[in-house]
Amino acid sequence: MIQNVLLDRKAIKFGDFTLPYGNKTGYFVDVKEISTDPKILDMIASELSKEVREKAVAGVELGAVPLLVATALRSGIPFVIVRKEYNHGTKERLIGKVSEGDGIDIIEDVVSTGNSILMAANLLRDRGAKVSRAITVVDREEGGAQLLRDNGIELVSLVRISEVMKDRK
């Protein structure tokens, strides 16, 4: 279902792109763009909420924020926004309540290397949270699942890019 939306709404763009970690790619997965449509955002949040096991969710700014809010509203659970960097004001990188022993699932729009999820997990763990799962809309299947597994985090994917590309042909 979600993979059809990705294709129908042209959320997968083909061309020459540079990913956040510097690698070049022939396609870009733009979940941010389609999540600006309330109906699509609600559909994605519905699927994400089915996978949430903990009593809170967290995610890294920017791509995960609409997904977090929509999933939290659907599930009735709190969320935590993780800032990549924040060097002014309070300099706080976590927005939301995190207490010792809290179980938190991380939500992400697209996973490539898994580095942003790992960064978020480490910040949350430093506050005493238990993080053992991450849920992504799309796994680009570029090693992120293995990196996360090596760090005690299971990656759950709503869609794997290989499935989307197979359906595209």
C-alpha positions in Angstrom: 0.0 0.0 0.0 2.7 2.5 1.0 4.9 1.5 -1.8 2.1 2.2 -4.2 1.8 5.7 -2.8 5.5 6.2 -3.1 5.4 5.4 -6.8 2.0 7.0 -7.6 3.0 10.3 -5.9 6.5 10.3 -7.4 8.1 10.2 -3.9 10.9 8.3 -5.5 12.8 10.7 -7.8 15.4 9.5 -10.3 18.5 11.5 -11.3 21.7 12.4 -9.6 21.4 13.1 -5.9 23.8 13.4 -3.0 22.6 11.8 0.3 23.1 13.4 3.7 26.2 11.3 4.4 27.8 12.3 1.0 27.2 9.2 -1.1 25.9 9.7 -4.7 22.8 7.9 -5.7 20.5 7.5 -8.8 17.3 7.9 -6.8 16.0 9.9 -3.9 13.2 8.8 -1.6 11.1 11.8 -0.5 8.8 10.7 2.3 8.9 14.3 3.7 7.1 15.6 0.6 4.3 13.1 0.6 3.8 13.4 4.4 2.6 17.0 3.9 -0.7 15.5 2.5 -2.9 14.9 5.6 -4.5 11.7 4.1 -1.1 10.2 3.3 0.4 11.2 6.6 -2.5 9.6 8.4 -2.1 6.4 6.4 1.6 6.2 7.2 1.0 7.0 10.9 -1.6 4.2 10.9 1.0 1.7 9.6 3.7 3.0 12.0 1.4 2.8 15.0 0.8 -0.9 14.3 4.5 -1.5 14.8 5.0 0.6 17.9 5.6 -1.5 21.0 6.8 1.0 23.5 5.0 3.7 25.4 6.8 6.6 23.6 8.3 7.3 20.2 11.3 9.5 19.2 12.8 10.6 16.0 15.4 13.0 14.5 14.3 16.4 13.2 13.2 17.1 10.3 11.9 14.1 8.5 10.6 12.2 11.5 8.7 15.0 13.1 5.4 14.9 11.2 5.5 11.1 11.4 6.1 11.3 15.2 3.3 13.7 15.8 0.8 11.8 13.7 1.8 8.5 15.2 1.6 9.9 18.7 -1.9 11.3 18.1 -3.1 8.0 16.6 -1.5 6.0 19.5 -2.1 8.3 22.4 1.5 8.2 23.4 4.1 10.9 23.9 7.0 11.7 21.5 10.5 13.0 21.8 12.2 15.1 19.0 15.9 14.6 18.7 17.8 17.6 17.4 20.9 16.9 15.3 22.6 19.9 16.7 21.5 22.7 18.9 24.0 25.4 20.0 21.7 28.2 21.2 19.1 28.7 23.9 19.1 25.8 26.3 21.3 23.7 23.9 19.0 20.8 24.7 19.0 18.2 22.0 16.0 16.3 23.2 12.5 17.9 23.2 10.1 15.9 25.3 10.2 13.9 28.5 12.7 11.1 28.9 13.0 9.3 32.2 15.2 6.5 33.4 13.9 3.1 32.2 11.5 4.5 29.6 11.1 2.2 26.6 11.2 4.3 23.4 10.8 3.2 19.8 12.5 5.4 17.2 10.7 6.4 14.0 12.5 7.5 10.8 11.3 8.4 7.4 14.1 6.8 5.4 17.1 4.7 6.6 20.3 4.4 4.6 23.3 4.0 6.9 21.4 4.0 10.1 23.7 6.6 11.6 20.9 9.1 12.6 18.9 6.4 14.3 22.0 5.3 16.2 22.8 8.9 17.2 19.3 9.3 18.5 19.4 6.0 20.3 22.7 6.9 22.0 21.3 10.3 23.2 18.2 8.6 24.6 20.2 5.8 26.2 22.5 8.4 27.8 19.3 9.7 29.5 18.5 6.2 30.7 15.9 5.2 28.1 15.7 1.7 26.7 15.9 1.7 22.9 15.8 -1.6 21.1 13.6 -0.9 18.0 13.4 1.5 15.2 10.6 1.8 12.6 11.2 3.3 9.2 8.9 4.0 6.4 11.6 3.1 3.8 14.8 1.1 4.2 17.2 1.9 1.4 19.0 -1.3 2.3 22.4 0.3 2.4 23.7 -1.3 5.7 21.6 0.6 8.2 19.8 -2.5 9.5 23.1 -4.2 10.1 24.6 -1.2 11.9 21.6 -1.0 14.1 21.5 -4.7 14.8 25.2 -4.5 15.8 24.1 -1.9 18.4 21.1 -3.8 19.8 18.4 -2.1 17.7 16.0 -4.1 15.5 15.0 -2.2 12.3 11.4 -2.7 11.3 10.7 -1.4 7.7 7.2 -0.6 6.3 8.8 -0.8 2.8 12.2 -2.0 1.5 13.5 -0.2 -1.5 14.1 -3.5 -3.3 10.3 -4.1 -3.1 9.5 -0.7 -4.6 12.0 -1.1 -7.4 10.7 -4.6 -8.2 7.1 -3.2 -8.5 8.3 -0.3 -10.6 9.5 -2.6 -13.4 
